[in-house]
Amino acid sequence: MPGGTNGHQTQREQMMLLEPLPRVITKMAVPSIVAFLITSIYNLADTFFVSGLGESATAAVSVNASLDQIIMMAGSMLAVGAASYVSRLLGARSKEKADQVLSTAFFLAFAFGLAVTTLGTAFMEPMVRLLGATDTCEQYAIEYATYVLLVAPFMAATFVMNQCLRAEGSPMRSMLGMGFGGILNCFLDPVFIFGMDMGVAGASMATAISKLVSFAILVFPYAARRSVLRLSPRCFRFDRDIIVQIVTVGSSSMFRSGLAVVSAIVLNNIAGGISDAVLAGIGVSNKIMMFPFGIILGFGTGFQPVAGFNWGAKRYDRVQESYRFAARTAILGAAVMGLLLAIFAQPLIGLFAKAGHAREMREIGALCIRLQCLALPIHGWVAVVNMLCAGLGNAKGALLLSTARQGTCFLPIVYPMSWLWGATGAAAVQAAADILSLFLALPLIHRVLKRIQAAGRAEGG
């Protein structure tokens, strides 16, 4: 397969350096968007089917969203850091080093997932209580966490393969792996939950099987040597340059995931202290908002390797052009999605609050969606700036923005807003944090664009 691999690499270089950038970014982004949308659907599928078991069961699934974030922490750090470095290495035609980066990130992610499995299984009850489970939903939360923990190593490694396939210009393979697993989960949920009468544990088992299938599909191109990059234990290199490059850029993703866990735990405990209905309403609304967030993240994920490749190839003019297109598209797209979701917020929440006594859940959930929709264009633009920083290897900028919306702009206001306005304040805090993140992104993008322009002048001179 060497000839085929070299041909693929040359074709990719021509696409990145010569084709019109709107077409390249769209080509890279569409499969990523589809994959994120399908992932959002199967995350919501668990909640939809479990909602038939009552508000406490729905709340338990919302609580366990933080467990997914814990598994994602190091997995996404290694994935994002590796993908950024791989894009730049391929742009500079250093394929052997790129193989080492992929393999190192993959095996480290698997080891991290194994540690989560071991610790989570050993301390199951205190873990779900820490995540925000109440007395009434604790047992459901334990049932859901059981099978998800077993596949944590495969989930963490999947993040790395998913990002690196996109970085090497194979977004369709990435989409197939994530997408097929998500579709399978939607079919397995009712079979295990109701057909086999497993309840919440059935939703967990369906999710675990789907994650294993996604892993198998994504690892196949590497095992069959049909990818540009090579994945092998022989390529594993625990050397300083690779680790520093992965960690400095990828740490932004790890801190984002880590702060997402902390903020979710804080919000779960605040909402659960009010009622299971408020906990379920905010949890469901956040899962619904994963659809526009997934589209924005998928678009940004398609934009990042384009910016990184052209930066590595010293095509600074194309880096600037790609940013301008991505920023305009993200703002406009987010505004349209926000308007549509705000209009249909009430019926959407109603799908997950079927019982007559679920009025409080519907009201709080719809409010949470509408407030986040107001801030969605800001979130879209900030995400593009974040991806630009990550693509260019600007670790500090990527870290600053990736930790803003659920960290530095969220945690200082969550308690005051909840104390002042109760359930309404808890529902509004994420939208307020998104607006505050704008004030961090504005001076940062000014500095980044000046750096790109200066590099372009130096190269031209």
C-alpha positions as CSV (number, residue, x, y, z in Angstrom):
1,M,0.0,0.0,0.0
2,P,3.0,2.5,0.0
3,G,2.2,3.9,-3.4
4,G,-1.4,4.4,-2.5
5,T,-0.5,6.1,0.7
6,N,1.9,8.5,-1.1
7,G,-0.7,9.2,-3.7
8,H,-3.2,10.0,-1.0
9,Q,-0.7,12.3,0.7
10,T,0.0,14.2,-2.5
11,Q,-3.7,14.5,-3.3
12,R,-4.2,15.9,0.2
13,E,-1.4,18.5,-0.2
14,Q,-2.9,19.7,-3.5
15,M,-6.4,20.0,-1.9
16,M,-5.1,21.9,1.1
17,L,-2.8,24.3,-0.8
18,L,-4.6,24.8,-4.1
19,E,-8.3,24.3,-3.9
20,P,-10.6,27.2,-2.9
21,L,-10.7,27.4,0.9
22,P,-14.5,27.5,1.3
23,R,-14.7,24.2,-0.6
24,V,-11.8,22.7,1.3
25,I,-13.2,23.7,4.7
26,T,-16.7,22.5,3.8
27,K,-15.3,19.2,2.5
28,M,-13.4,18.7,5.7
29,A,-16.2,19.9,8.0
30,V,-19.3,18.1,6.6
31,P,-18.3,14.6,7.7
32,S,-17.3,16.0,11.1
33,I,-20.6,17.8,11.5
34,V,-22.5,14.6,10.5
35,A,-20.5,12.6,13.0
36,F,-21.1,15.1,15.8
37,L,-24.8,15.2,15.0
38,I,-25.2,11.4,15.1
39,T,-23.3,11.4,18.4
40,S,-25.7,14.0,19.8
41,I,-28.6,11.9,18.6
42,Y,-27.5,8.8,20.4
43,N,-26.6,10.7,23.5
44,L,-30.2,12.1,23.4
45,A,-31.6,8.7,22.5
46,D,-30.6,7.3,25.9
47,T,-32.4,10.2,27.6
48,F,-35.5,9.9,25.4
49,F,-36.0,6.2,26.0
50,V,-35.1,6.4,29.7
51,S,-37.5,9.3,30.2
52,G,-40.3,6.7,30.0
53,L,-39.0,5.4,33.3
54,G,-39.6,8.7,35.1
55,E,-37.8,11.9,36.1
56,S,-35.4,10.2,38.5
57,A,-34.2,7.9,35.7
58,T,-33.8,10.9,33.4
59,A,-31.9,12.8,36.0
60,A,-29.5,9.8,36.4
61,V,-28.6,9.9,32.7
62,S,-28.0,13.6,33.0
63,V,-25.7,13.0,36.0
64,N,-23.7,10.4,34.0
65,A,-23.0,12.9,31.3
66,S,-20.2,14.0,33.6
67,L,-18.7,10.5,33.5
68,D,-18.4,10.8,29.7
69,Q,-16.6,14.1,30.3
70,I,-14.1,12.4,32.7
71,I,-13.3,9.7,30.1
72,M,-13.0,12.4,27.5
73,M,-10.5,14.5,29.6
74,A,-7.2,12.9,28.8
75,G,-8.5,11.2,25.7
76,S,-9.5,14.5,24.1
77,M,-6.3,16.2,25.3
78,L,-4.2,13.6,23.5
79,A,-6.5,13.6,20.5
80,V,-6.5,17.4,20.0
81,G,-2.8,17.8,20.7
82,A,-1.9,14.9,18.4
83,A,-4.2,16.1,15.6
84,S,-2.8,19.7,15.7
85,Y,0.8,18.4,15.6
86,V,0.0,15.8,12.9
87,S,-1.5,18.5,10.7
88,R,1.6,20.7,11.0
89,L,4.0,17.7,10.5
90,L,2.2,16.6,7.4
91,G,2.2,20.1,6.1
92,A,6.0,20.1,6.6
93,R,6.2,16.6,5.0
94,S,7.4,14.8,8.2
95,K,5.3,11.7,8.0
96,E,7.5,9.4,10.1
97,K,7.3,11.8,13.0
98,A,3.5,12.1,12.5
99,D,3.2,8.3,12.8
100,Q,5.0,8.4,16.1
101,V,2.7,11.2,17.4
102,L,-0.4,9.2,16.5
103,S,0.8,5.9,18.1
104,T,2.0,7.6,21.3
105,A,-1.3,9.4,21.8
106,F,-3.3,6.3,21.1
107,F,-1.6,4.0,23.6
108,L,-1.5,6.7,26.3
109,A,-5.2,7.3,25.8
110,F,-6.0,3.6,26.2
111,A,-3.9,3.5,29.4
112,F,-5.8,6.5,30.8
113,G,-9.2,4.9,30.0
114,L,-8.0,1.7,31.8
115,A,-7.3,3.8,34.9
116,V,-10.8,5.3,34.8
117,T,-12.3,1.8,34.5
118,T,-10.4,0.5,37.5
119,L,-11.0,3.5,39.8
120,G,-14.6,4.1,38.8
121,T,-15.6,0.5,39.3
122,A,-13.8,0.3,42.7
123,F,-15.5,3.5,44.0
124,M,-18.8,3.4,42.1
125,E,-21.2,4.7,44.8
126,P,-19.1,7.7,46.0
127,M,-18.4,8.5,42.3
128,V,-22.0,8.9,41.3
129,R,-22.8,10.9,44.5
130,L,-19.9,13.2,43.6
131,L,-21.3,13.6,40.1
132,G,-24.5,14.9,41.5
133,A,-26.8,11.9,42.0
134,T,-29.6,12.5,44.5
135,D,-31.0,9.9,46.9
136,T,-33.9,9.1,44.5
137,C,-31.7,8.7,41.4
138,E,-28.5,7.2,42.9
139,Q,-29.3,3.5,42.0
140,Y,-30.2,4.5,38.4
141,A,-26.9,6.4,38.1
142,I,-25.0,3.3,39.3
143,E,-26.8,1.1,36.8
144,Y,-26.0,3.5,34.0
145,A,-22.3,3.9,34.9
146,T,-21.6,0.2,35.2
147,Y,-21.3,-0.7,31.5
148,V,-20.0,2.7,30.3
149,L,-17.0,2.3,32.7
150,L,-16.1,-1.1,31.1
151,V,-15.5,0.5,27.7
152,A,-13.6,3.6,28.9
153,P,-10.2,2.5,27.4
154,F,-11.8,2.1,24.0
155,M,-13.7,5.4,24.2
156,A,-10.5,7.3,25.1
157,A,-8.5,5.7,22.3
158,T,-11.4,6.4,19.8
159,F,-11.0,10.1,20.4
160,V,-7.4,9.9,19.2
161,M,-8.2,7.9,16.0
162,N,-11.2,10.1,15.2
163,Q,-9.2,13.4,15.4
164,C,-6.1,12.0,13.6
165,L,-8.1,10.6,10.7
166,R,-9.5,14.1,10.2
167,A,-6.0,15.6,10.5
168,E,-4.7,13.4,7.7
169,G,-7.6,14.4,5.5
170,S,-9.9,11.4,5.9
171,P,-13.0,12.9,7.5
172,M,-15.3,10.4,5.8
173,R,-13.7,7.5,7.6
174,S,-14.0,9.4,10.9
175,M,-17.7,10.0,10.2
176,L,-18.4,6.4,9.4
177,G,-16.8,5.2,12.6
178,M,-18.6,7.7,14.9
179,G,-21.9,7.7,12.9
180,F,-22.4,3.9,12.6
181,G,-21.9,3.5,16.3
182,G,-24.4,6.3,17.0
183,I,-27.1,4.8,14.8
184,L,-26.6,1.4,16.3
185,N,-27.2,2.8,19.8
186,C,-30.5,4.3,18.7
187,F,-31.7,0.8,17.7
188,L,-30.3,-1.0,20.7
189,D,-31.7,1.3,23.3
190,P,-35.4,0.2,23.1
191,V,-34.3,-3.5,22.7
192,F,-32.3,-3.5,25.9
193,I,-34.4,-1.0,28.0
194,F,-37.8,-2.4,27.2
195,G,-37.5,-5.6,25.1
196,M,-35.1,-7.2,27.6
197,D,-36.6,-5.2,30.5
198,M,-33.1,-4.0,31.7
199,G,-34.2,-0.4,32.3
200,V,-31.5,2.2,32.8
201,A,-28.8,-0.6,32.7
202,G,-30.0,-1.4,29.2
203,A,-29.3,2.1,28.0
204,S,-25.8,1.8,29.4
205,M,-25.2,-1.6,27.7
206,A,-26.5,-0.2,24.4
207,T,-24.1,2.7,24.7
208,A,-21.1,0.4,25.6
209,I,-21.7,-1.9,22.6
210,S,-22.0,1.2,20.3
211,K,-18.7,2.6,21.5
212,L,-17.0,-0.7,20.9
213,V,-18.3,-0.8,17.3
214,S,-17.1,2.7,16.7
215,F,-13.7,1.7,18.0
216,A,-13.5,-1.3,15.7
217,I,-14.5,0.7,12.6
218,L,-12.0,3.5,13.3
219,V,-9.1,1.1,14.0
220,F,-9.7,-0.8,10.8
221,P,-8.0,1.7,8.4
222,Y,-4.9,1.6,10.6
223,A,-4.9,-2.1,11.0
224,A,-5.4,-2.7,7.2
225,R,-2.8,0.1,6.4
226,R,-5.3,2.1,4.4
227,S,-4.5,5.3,6.1
228,V,-1.8,7.9,5.6
229,L,-0.6,7.5,9.2
230,R,0.7,4.3,10.7
231,L,-0.6,3.1,14.1
232,S,1.8,0.6,15.7
233,P,3.4,-0.1,19.1
234,R,6.8,0.2,17.3
235,C,6.0,3.8,16.6
236,F,5.4,4.6,20.2
237,R,7.9,7.3,21.4
238,F,7.7,8.7,24.8
239,D,10.2,11.5,24.0
240,R,10.2,15.1,25.1
241,D,9.3,16.8,21.8
242,I,6.2,14.7,21.1
243,I,4.9,14.8,24.7
244,V,5.4,18.6,25.0
245,Q,3.7,19.3,21.6
246,I,0.8,17.1,22.4
247,V,0.3,18.4,25.9
248,T,0.8,22.1,25.3
249,V,-1.9,22.3,22.6
250,G,-4.0,19.4,23.9
251,S,-4.0,20.6,27.5
252,S,-6.6,23.2,26.4
253,S,-9.0,20.4,25.5
254,M,-8.2,18.5,28.7
255,F,-8.8,21.6,30.9
256,R,-12.0,22.3,28.9
257,S,-13.2,18.7,29.6
258,G,-12.0,18.9,33.2
259,L,-13.8,22.2,33.8
260,A,-16.9,20.9,32.1
261,V,-16.9,18.0,34.6
262,V,-16.5,20.4,37.5
263,S,-19.1,22.8,36.2
264,A,-21.5,20.0,35.5
265,I,-21.1,18.5,39.0
266,V,-21.6,22.0,40.6
267,L,-24.7,22.6,38.4
268,N,-26.1,19.1,39.0
269,N,-25.7,19.5,42.8
270,I,-27.4,23.0,42.7
271,A,-30.2,21.8,40.4
272,G,-30.7,18.5,42.3
273,G,-30.9,20.5,45.6
274,I,-33.9,22.3,44.1
275,S,-35.7,19.2,42.6
276,D,-35.2,16.2,40.3
277,A,-37.4,18.1,37.8
278,V,-35.0,21.0,37.6
279,L,-32.0,18.6,37.4
280,A,-33.7,16.7,34.6
281,G,-34.8,19.9,32.8
282,I,-31.4,21.5,32.7
283,G,-29.7,18.2,31.8
284,V,-32.1,17.5,28.9
285,S,-31.8,21.1,27.6
286,N,-28.0,20.8,27.6
287,K,-28.3,17.6,25.6
288,I,-30.6,19.2,23.1
289,M,-28.1,22.1,22.8
290,M,-25.5,19.5,21.8
291,F,-27.0,19.6,18.3
292,P,-26.0,23.2,17.5
293,F,-22.8,22.9,19.5
294,G,-22.0,19.7,17.6
295,I,-22.5,21.5,14.3
296,I,-20.3,24.4,15.4
297,L,-17.6,22.0,16.8
298,G,-17.8,19.8,13.6
299,F,-17.3,22.9,11.5
300,G,-14.4,24.1,13.6
301,T,-12.9,20.6,13.5
302,G,-13.0,20.8,9.7
303,F,-11.4,24.3,9.8
304,Q,-8.6,23.5,12.2
305,P,-6.5,21.1,10.1
306,V,-6.8,23.5,7.1
307,A,-5.4,26.4,9.1
308,G,-2.7,24.1,10.7
309,F,-1.6,22.6,7.4
310,N,-1.3,25.9,5.6
311,W,0.5,27.4,8.6
312,G,3.0,24.4,8.5
313,A,3.4,25.0,4.7
314,K,3.9,28.7,5.3
315,R,0.9,29.7,3.2
316,Y,-0.1,32.5,5.6
317,D,-2.4,34.1,3.1
318,R,-4.6,31.0,3.1
319,V,-4.5,30.9,6.9
320,Q,-6.0,34.4,7.0
321,E,-8.6,33.6,4.3
322,S,-9.6,30.4,6.0
323,Y,-10.3,32.2,9.3
324,R,-12.4,34.9,7.6
325,F,-14.6,32.4,5.9
326,A,-14.9,30.2,9.0
327,A,-15.8,33.2,11.3
328,R,-18.5,34.5,8.9
329,T,-20.0,31.1,8.4
330,A,-20.0,30.2,12.1
331,I,-21.8,33.4,13.2
332,L,-24.5,33.3,10.5
333,G,-25.1,29.5,11.0
334,A,-25.3,29.9,14.8
335,A,-27.8,32.7,14.5
336,V,-30.1,30.6,12.2
337,M,-29.9,27.6,14.4
338,G,-30.5,29.6,17.6
339,L,-33.6,31.2,16.1
340,L,-35.1,27.8,15.1
341,L,-34.3,26.1,18.4
342,A,-35.7,29.0,20.4
343,I,-39.0,28.8,18.5
344,F,-39.4,25.1,19.1
345,A,-37.9,24.9,22.6
346,Q,-41.1,24.1,24.5
347,P,-42.2,21.1,22.3
348,L,-38.6,19.7,22.2
349,I,-38.5,19.6,26.0
350,G,-42.0,18.1,26.0
351,L,-40.7,15.0,24.3
352,F,-38.7,14.2,27.4
353,A,-41.3,15.4,30.0
354,K,-44.2,13.1,29.3
355,A,-46.0,13.0,32.6
356,G,-48.5,15.7,33.6
357,H,-46.5,16.5,36.8
358,A,-43.4,17.4,34.6
359,R,-44.4,21.1,34.1
360,E,-41.5,22.4,36.1
361,M,-39.1,20.4,34.0
362,R,-40.6,21.7,30.8
363,E,-40.5,25.3,31.9
364,I,-36.9,25.3,33.1
365,G,-35.7,23.3,30.2
366,A,-37.3,25.6,27.6
367,L,-35.9,28.7,29.4
368,C,-32.4,27.2,29.4
369,I,-32.5,26.4,25.7
370,R,-33.8,29.9,24.7
371,L,-31.2,31.8,26.7
372,Q,-28.4,29.7,25.3
373,C,-29.8,30.3,21.8
374,L,-29.4,34.1,22.3
375,A,-25.6,33.6,23.0
376,L,-25.1,31.0,20.2
377,P,-23.6,33.3,17.6
378,I,-21.0,34.4,20.1
379,H,-20.3,30.8,21.0
380,G,-19.8,30.0,17.2
381,W,-17.3,32.8,16.7
382,V,-15.3,32.0,19.9
383,A,-15.1,28.4,18.8
384,V,-13.6,29.4,15.5
385,V,-11.0,31.6,17.3
386,N,-10.2,28.7,19.6
387,M,-9.7,26.3,16.7
388,L,-7.5,28.8,14.9
389,C,-5.3,29.0,18.0
390,A,-5.1,25.2,18.3
391,G,-4.3,24.8,14.6
392,L,-1.5,27.2,14.8
393,G,0.0,25.6,17.9
394,N,-0.9,28.7,20.1
395,A,-1.4,26.7,23.3
396,K,-2.0,29.6,25.6
397,G,-4.8,31.1,23.4
398,A,-6.4,27.7,22.9
399,L,-6.3,27.1,26.6
400,L,-7.7,30.5,27.5
401,L,-10.8,30.1,25.2
402,S,-11.4,26.4,25.7
403,T,-11.7,26.8,29.5
404,A,-13.8,29.9,29.3
405,R,-17.4,28.9,28.7
406,Q,-17.4,26.1,31.4
407,G,-14.6,27.4,33.6
408,T,-13.3,30.9,34.1
409,C,-16.5,32.5,32.8
410,F,-18.9,29.9,34.4
411,L,-17.7,28.9,37.8
412,P,-17.5,32.4,39.3
413,I,-21.1,33.2,38.5
414,V,-22.9,29.9,39.0
415,Y,-23.4,30.2,42.7
416,P,-24.3,33.9,42.8
417,M,-26.9,33.5,39.9
418,S,-28.4,30.4,41.5
419,W,-28.6,32.0,44.9
420,L,-30.2,35.2,43.6
421,W,-32.6,33.7,41.1
422,G,-32.9,30.0,42.1
423,A,-33.9,27.6,39.3
424,T,-34.0,30.5,36.8
425,G,-30.5,31.5,37.6
426,A,-29.2,27.9,37.2
427,A,-30.9,27.7,33.8
428,A,-29.3,31.1,32.7
429,V,-25.7,30.6,33.8
430,Q,-24.4,28.9,30.7
431,A,-25.7,31.6,28.4
432,A,-24.2,34.3,30.6
433,A,-20.8,32.5,30.5
434,D,-20.9,32.3,26.7
435,I,-21.4,36.1,26.6
436,L,-18.6,36.7,29.0
437,S,-16.2,34.6,26.9
438,L,-16.5,37.2,24.1
439,F,-14.4,39.6,26.1
440,L,-11.6,37.1,26.3
441,A,-11.7,36.3,22.5
442,L,-11.6,39.8,21.2
443,P,-8.1,40.8,22.3
444,L,-6.8,37.3,21.6
445,I,-7.8,37.3,17.9
446,H,-6.3,40.7,17.5
447,R,-2.9,39.3,18.6
448,V,-3.2,36.1,16.5
449,L,-4.0,37.9,13.3
450,K,-1.1,40.3,13.8
451,R,1.2,37.3,14.3
452,I,-0.1,35.7,11.0
453,Q,0.4,39.0,9.1
454,A,3.9,39.4,10.5
455,A,4.8,35.9,9.5
456,G,3.5,36.6,6.0
457,R,5.5,39.8,5.6
458,A,8.7,38.0,6.9
459,E,8.1,35.1,4.4
460,G,7.5,37.6,1.6
461,G,10.5,39.6,2.4
